[in-house]
Amino acid sequence: MELMMYLGNDFIESVNLNREFISKPGYLGSFKRHLKVKYQMLLQETPVPPEFIVVNPMPITANSFAAPSLS
């Protein structure tokens, strides 16, 4: 799983997460705080607050891009 940070429509960074700790209080917050500190200067330049999304990326396989069957 990944925590992704966006600023408006711009993707800023993603951080890998341990699925076992997602429900632990403060786990996600620690990553959010770290990213906000890391990009503090960027965040001061825009009135838009950062958005955070947790995603579970799907593995890409050869069949992911196969054309659908028309039968």
N, CA, C and O atoms as CSV, one atom per row, in Angstrom:
chain,resi,resn,atom,element,x,y,z
A,1,MET,N,N,0.850,-1.169,0.000
A,1,MET,CA,C,0.000,0.000,0.000
A,1,MET,C,C,0.895,1.231,0.000
A,1,MET,O,O,2.040,1.187,0.450
A,2,GLU,N,N,0.357,2.317,-0.507
A,2,GLU,CA,C,1.106,3.563,-0.594
A,2,GLU,C,C,0.264,4.740,-0.128
A,2,GLU,O,O,-0.950,4.778,-0.334
A,3,LEU,N,N,0.929,5.692,0.500
A,3,LEU,CA,C,0.323,6.973,0.839
A,3,LEU,C,C,0.812,7.966,-0.201
A,3,LEU,O,O,2.014,8.191,-0.340
A,4,MET,N,N,-0.122,8.558,-0.931
A,4,MET,CA,C,0.237,9.491,-1.993
A,4,MET,C,C,-0.148,10.904,-1.584
A,4,MET,O,O,-1.227,11.135,-1.039
A,5,MET,N,N,0.752,11.847,-1.856
A,5,MET,CA,C,0.512,13.251,-1.532
A,5,MET,C,C,0.324,14.030,-2.828
A,5,MET,O,O,1.129,13.944,-3.754
A,6,TYR,N,N,-0.765,14.792,-2.862
A,6,TYR,CA,C,-1.074,15.660,-4.004
A,6,TYR,C,C,-1.218,17.092,-3.520
A,6,TYR,O,O,-1.654,17.349,-2.398
A,7,LEU,N,N,-0.848,18.004,-4.379
A,7,LEU,CA,C,-1.055,19.423,-4.136
A,7,LEU,C,C,-1.833,19.943,-5.338
A,7,LEU,O,O,-1.268,20.182,-6.404
A,8,GLY,N,N,-3.136,20.112,-5.148
A,8,GLY,CA,C,-4.004,20.414,-6.286
A,8,GLY,C,C,-4.037,19.188,-7.187
A,8,GLY,O,O,-4.333,18.087,-6.724
A,9,ASN,N,N,-3.735,19.368,-8.473
A,9,ASN,CA,C,-3.689,18.251,-9.413
A,9,ASN,C,C,-2.293,17.652,-9.546
A,9,ASN,O,O,-2.093,16.708,-10.310
A,10,ASP,N,N,-1.335,18.190,-8.811
A,10,ASP,CA,C,0.051,17.756,-8.944
A,10,ASP,C,C,0.403,16.664,-7.941
A,10,ASP,O,O,0.203,16.820,-6.737
A,11,PHE,N,N,0.925,15.569,-8.452
A,11,PHE,CA,C,1.427,14.492,-7.606
A,11,PHE,C,C,2.773,14.943,-7.044
A,11,PHE,O,O,3.645,15.385,-7.792
A,12,ILE,N,N,2.942,14.831,-5.725
A,12,ILE,CA,C,4.184,15.268,-5.092
A,12,ILE,C,C,5.074,14.073,-4.756
A,12,ILE,O,O,6.222,14.023,-5.199
A,13,GLU,N,N,4.574,13.119,-3.990
A,13,GLU,CA,C,5.393,11.970,-3.597
A,13,GLU,C,C,4.501,10.857,-3.057
A,13,GLU,O,O,3.385,11.104,-2.599
A,14,SER,N,N,5.012,9.628,-3.119
A,14,SER,CA,C,4.321,8.507,-2.483
A,14,SER,C,C,5.286,7.808,-1.540
A,14,SER,O,O,6.499,7.810,-1.750
A,15,VAL,N,N,4.722,7.208,-0.493
A,15,VAL,CA,C,5.496,6.517,0.523
A,15,VAL,C,C,4.906,5.123,0.683
A,15,VAL,O,O,3.690,4.967,0.797
A,16,ASN,N,N,5.764,4.116,0.691
A,16,ASN,CA,C,5.294,2.747,0.913
A,16,ASN,C,C,4.847,2.576,2.359
A,16,ASN,O,O,5.483,3.088,3.280
A,17,LEU,N,N,3.752,1.855,2.548
A,17,LEU,CA,C,3.196,1.612,3.876
A,17,LEU,C,C,3.188,0.129,4.190
A,17,LEU,O,O,3.134,-0.708,3.289
A,18,ASN,N,N,3.242,-0.187,5.472
A,18,ASN,CA,C,3.109,-1.562,5.934
A,18,ASN,C,C,1.632,-1.796,6.234
A,18,ASN,O,O,1.063,-1.160,7.120
A,19,ARG,N,N,1.027,-2.697,5.504
A,19,ARG,CA,C,-0.414,-2.945,5.620
A,19,ARG,C,C,-0.821,-3.305,7.049
A,19,ARG,O,O,-1.927,-2.972,7.475
A,20,GLU,N,N,0.050,-3.974,7.786
A,20,GLU,CA,C,-0.275,-4.417,9.143
A,20,GLU,C,C,-0.460,-3.249,10.120
A,20,GLU,O,O,-1.145,-3.391,11.133
A,21,PHE,N,N,0.148,-2.098,9.818
A,21,PHE,CA,C,0.103,-0.969,10.746
A,21,PHE,C,C,-0.865,0.138,10.334
A,21,PHE,O,O,-0.970,1.145,11.033
A,22,ILE,N,N,-1.572,-0.025,9.218
A,22,ILE,CA,C,-2.474,1.026,8.717
A,22,ILE,C,C,-3.500,1.434,9.772
A,22,ILE,O,O,-3.785,2.621,9.927
A,23,SER,N,N,-4.052,0.474,10.491
A,23,SER,CA,C,-5.095,0.801,11.478
A,23,SER,C,C,-4.533,1.255,12.817
A,23,SER,O,O,-5.295,1.619,13.712
A,24,LYS,N,N,-3.217,1.239,12.969
A,24,LYS,CA,C,-2.598,1.679,14.226
A,24,LYS,C,C,-2.671,3.210,14.320
A,24,LYS,O,O,-2.249,3.908,13.398
A,25,PRO,N,N,-3.207,3.733,15.433
A,25,PRO,CA,C,-3.315,5.190,15.572
A,25,PRO,C,C,-1.953,5.877,15.433
A,25,PRO,O,O,-0.969,5.468,16.048
A,26,GLY,N,N,-1.920,6.908,14.628
A,26,GLY,CA,C,-0.716,7.704,14.446
A,26,GLY,C,C,0.207,7.229,13.341
A,26,GLY,O,O,1.131,7.950,12.965
A,27,TYR,N,N,-0.017,6.031,12.808
A,27,TYR,CA,C,0.882,5.498,11.778
A,27,TYR,C,C,0.855,6.363,10.517
A,27,TYR,O,O,1.901,6.820,10.055
A,28,LEU,N,N,-0.333,6.588,9.964
A,28,LEU,CA,C,-0.437,7.426,8.760
A,28,LEU,C,C,-0.070,8.874,9.059
A,28,LEU,O,O,0.555,9.549,8.241
A,29,GLY,N,N,-0.466,9.345,10.245
A,29,GLY,CA,C,-0.179,10.726,10.623
A,29,GLY,C,C,1.308,11.028,10.646
A,29,GLY,O,O,1.724,12.134,10.302
A,30,SER,N,N,2.112,10.052,11.051
A,30,SER,CA,C,3.558,10.280,11.098
A,30,SER,C,C,4.125,10.501,9.694
A,30,SER,O,O,5.017,11.328,9.508
A,31,PHE,N,N,3.611,9.766,8.709
A,31,PHE,CA,C,4.060,9.953,7.334
A,31,PHE,C,C,3.571,11.294,6.776
A,31,PHE,O,O,4.305,11.982,6.067
A,32,LYS,N,N,2.331,11.656,7.099
A,32,LYS,CA,C,1.797,12.943,6.641
A,32,LYS,C,C,2.619,14.096,7.198
A,32,LYS,O,O,2.961,15.028,6.469
A,33,ARG,N,N,2.938,14.035,8.495
A,33,ARG,CA,C,3.756,15.093,9.115
A,33,ARG,C,C,5.121,15.182,8.457
A,33,ARG,O,O,5.613,16.275,8.179
A,34,HIS,N,N,5.736,14.025,8.207
A,34,HIS,CA,C,7.055,14.006,7.566
A,34,HIS,C,C,7.009,14.672,6.187
A,34,HIS,O,O,7.881,15.472,5.846
A,35,LEU,N,N,5.980,14.333,5.397
A,35,LEU,CA,C,5.863,14.924,4.059
A,35,LEU,C,C,5.580,16.421,4.130
A,35,LEU,O,O,6.100,17.184,3.317
A,36,LYS,N,N,4.771,16.848,5.083
A,36,LYS,CA,C,4.488,18.279,5.225
A,36,LYS,C,C,5.741,19.052,5.609
A,36,LYS,O,O,5.946,20.169,5.135
A,37,VAL,N,N,6.577,18.476,6.456
A,37,VAL,CA,C,7.839,19.129,6.838
A,37,VAL,C,C,8.791,19.150,5.644
A,37,VAL,O,O,9.427,20.166,5.366
A,38,LYS,N,N,8.882,18.031,4.949
A,38,LYS,CA,C,9.785,17.921,3.799
A,38,LYS,C,C,9.449,18.944,2.716
A,38,LYS,O,O,10.347,19.504,2.088
A,39,TYR,N,N,8.156,19.189,2.497
A,39,TYR,CA,C,7.708,20.105,1.444
A,39,TYR,C,C,7.155,21.407,2.020
A,39,TYR,O,O,6.287,22.034,1.411
A,40,GLN,N,N,7.640,21.810,3.167
A,40,GLN,CA,C,7.152,23.001,3.853
A,40,GLN,C,C,7.233,24.252,2.981
A,40,GLN,O,O,6.280,25.029,2.925
A,41,MET,N,N,8.357,24.450,2.305
A,41,MET,CA,C,8.510,25.654,1.468
A,41,MET,C,C,7.511,25.643,0.314
A,41,MET,O,O,6.933,26.678,-0.017
A,42,LEU,N,N,7.309,24.490,-0.291
A,42,LEU,CA,C,6.342,24.371,-1.382
A,42,LEU,C,C,4.927,24.653,-0.891
A,42,LEU,O,O,4.153,25.328,-1.569
A,43,LEU,N,N,4.592,24.136,0.285
A,43,LEU,CA,C,3.251,24.334,0.842
A,43,LEU,C,C,2.991,25.793,1.206
A,43,LEU,O,O,1.846,26.243,1.163
A,44,GLN,N,N,4.030,26.532,1.562
A,44,GLN,CA,C,3.864,27.951,1.899
A,44,GLN,C,C,3.579,28.804,0.671
A,44,GLN,O,O,3.055,29.912,0.787
A,45,GLU,N,N,3.923,28.290,-0.502
A,45,GLU,CA,C,3.745,29.055,-1.743
A,45,GLU,C,C,2.344,28.928,-2.338
A,45,GLU,O,O,2.008,29.649,-3.277
A,46,THR,N,N,1.536,28.036,-1.813
A,46,THR,CA,C,0.211,27.819,-2.395
A,46,THR,C,C,-0.860,27.830,-1.308
A,46,THR,O,O,-0.632,27.345,-0.200
A,47,PRO,N,N,-2.029,28.386,-1.628
A,47,PRO,CA,C,-3.124,28.380,-0.644
A,47,PRO,C,C,-3.863,27.042,-0.579
A,47,PRO,O,O,-4.703,26.838,0.297
A,48,VAL,N,N,-3.554,26.136,-1.499
A,48,VAL,CA,C,-4.237,24.846,-1.576
A,48,VAL,C,C,-3.637,23.888,-0.540
A,48,VAL,O,O,-2.423,23.688,-0.526
A,49,PRO,N,N,-4.457,23.300,0.318
A,49,PRO,CA,C,-3.916,22.338,1.292
A,49,PRO,C,C,-3.562,21.020,0.600
A,49,PRO,O,O,-4.189,20.671,-0.400
A,50,PRO,N,N,-2.581,20.288,1.107
A,50,PRO,CA,C,-2.229,19.011,0.495
A,50,PRO,C,C,-3.326,17.973,0.720
A,50,PRO,O,O,-4.059,18.021,1.708
A,51,GLU,N,N,-3.418,17.046,-0.212
A,51,GLU,CA,C,-4.369,15.939,-0.085
A,51,GLU,C,C,-3.572,14.641,-0.031
A,51,GLU,O,O,-2.572,14.479,-0.731
A,52,PHE,N,N,-4.035,13.719,0.813
A,52,PHE,CA,C,-3.365,12.432,0.969
A,52,PHE,C,C,-4.344,11.324,0.634
A,52,PHE,O,O,-5.504,11.358,1.045
A,53,ILE,N,N,-3.865,10.339,-0.121
A,53,ILE,CA,C,-4.691,9.219,-0.530
A,53,ILE,C,C,-3.915,7.935,-0.256
A,53,ILE,O,O,-2.726,7.848,-0.563
A,54,VAL,N,N,-4.583,6.942,0.319
A,54,VAL,CA,C,-3.982,5.623,0.505
A,54,VAL,C,C,-4.486,4.731,-0.619
A,54,VAL,O,O,-5.692,4.584,-0.816
A,55,VAL,N,N,-3.547,4.135,-1.357
A,55,VAL,CA,C,-3.909,3.275,-2.484
A,55,VAL,C,C,-3.218,1.926,-2.353
A,55,VAL,O,O,-2.165,1.797,-1.730
A,56,ASN,N,N,-3.833,0.945,-2.950
A,56,ASN,CA,C,-3.248,-0.381,-3.047
A,56,ASN,C,C,-2.989,-0.618,-4.523
A,56,ASN,O,O,-3.887,-1.064,-5.237
A,57,PRO,N,N,-1.775,-0.330,-5.003
A,57,PRO,CA,C,-1.510,-0.450,-6.440
A,57,PRO,C,C,-1.657,-1.890,-6.920
A,57,PRO,O,O,-1.236,-2.836,-6.255
A,58,MET,N,N,-2.256,-2.024,-8.074
A,58,MET,CA,C,-2.446,-3.340,-8.677
A,58,MET,C,C,-1.171,-3.709,-9.438
A,58,MET,O,O,-0.589,-2.863,-10.117
A,59,PRO,N,N,-0.737,-4.957,-9.331
A,59,PRO,CA,C,0.442,-5.364,-10.113
A,59,PRO,C,C,0.122,-5.339,-11.607
A,59,PRO,O,O,-0.981,-5.695,-12.022
A,60,ILE,N,N,1.081,-4.923,-12.390
A,60,ILE,CA,C,0.899,-4.861,-13.839
A,60,ILE,C,C,1.336,-6.194,-14.419
A,60,ILE,O,O,2.453,-6.655,-14.182
A,61,THR,N,N,0.446,-6.803,-15.179
A,61,THR,CA,C,0.749,-8.075,-15.829
A,61,THR,C,C,0.596,-7.911,-17.334
A,61,THR,O,O,0.049,-6.915,-17.808
A,62,ALA,N,N,1.078,-8.884,-18.070
A,62,ALA,CA,C,0.956,-8.836,-19.533
A,62,ALA,C,C,-0.507,-8.800,-19.949
A,62,ALA,O,O,-0.844,-8.181,-20.959
A,63,ASN,N,N,-1.388,-9.457,-19.184
A,63,ASN,CA,C,-2.811,-9.492,-19.526
A,63,ASN,C,C,-3.518,-8.184,-19.203
A,63,ASN,O,O,-4.639,-7.970,-19.665
A,64,SER,N,N,-2.896,-7.303,-18.423
A,64,SER,CA,C,-3.530,-6.036,-18.074
A,64,SER,C,C,-3.796,-5.165,-19.291
A,64,SER,O,O,-4.730,-4.363,-19.306
A,65,PHE,N,N,-2.962,-5.334,-20.309
A,65,PHE,CA,C,-3.057,-4.479,-21.488
A,65,PHE,C,C,-3.601,-5.215,-22.703
A,65,PHE,O,O,-3.604,-4.673,-23.808
A,66,ALA,N,N,-4.058,-6.439,-22.507
A,66,ALA,CA,C,-4.584,-7.228,-23.619
A,66,ALA,C,C,-5.936,-6.660,-24.078
A,66,ALA,O,O,-6.745,-6.200,-23.273
A,67,ALA,N,N,-6.142,-6.709,-25.359
A,67,ALA,CA,C,-7.414,-6.245,-25.921
A,67,ALA,C,C,-8.531,-7.202,-25.510
A,67,ALA,O,O,-8.310,-8.411,-25.438
A,68,PRO,N,N,-9.720,-6.680,-25.242
A,68,PRO,CA,C,-10.834,-7.567,-24.865
A,68,PRO,C,C,-11.248,-8.467,-26.019
A,68,PRO,O,O,-11.143,-8.102,-27.190
A,69,SER,N,N,-11.709,-9.625,-25.665
A,69,SER,CA,C,-12.171,-10.587,-26.681
A,69,SER,C,C,-13.537,-10.143,-27.204
A,69,SER,O,O,-14.387,-9.697,-26.433
A,70,LEU,N,N,-13.744,-10.265,-28.508
A,70,LEU,CA,C,-15.003,-9.852,-29.131
A,70,LEU,C,C,-15.935,-11.022,-29.383
A,70,LEU,O,O,-16.930,-10.863,-30.090
A,71,SER,N,N,-15.651,-12.175,-28.836
A,71,SER,CA,C,-16.509,-13.345,-29.087
A,71,SER,C,C,-17.740,-13.356,-28.237
A,71,SER,O,O,-18.552,-14.276,-28.338
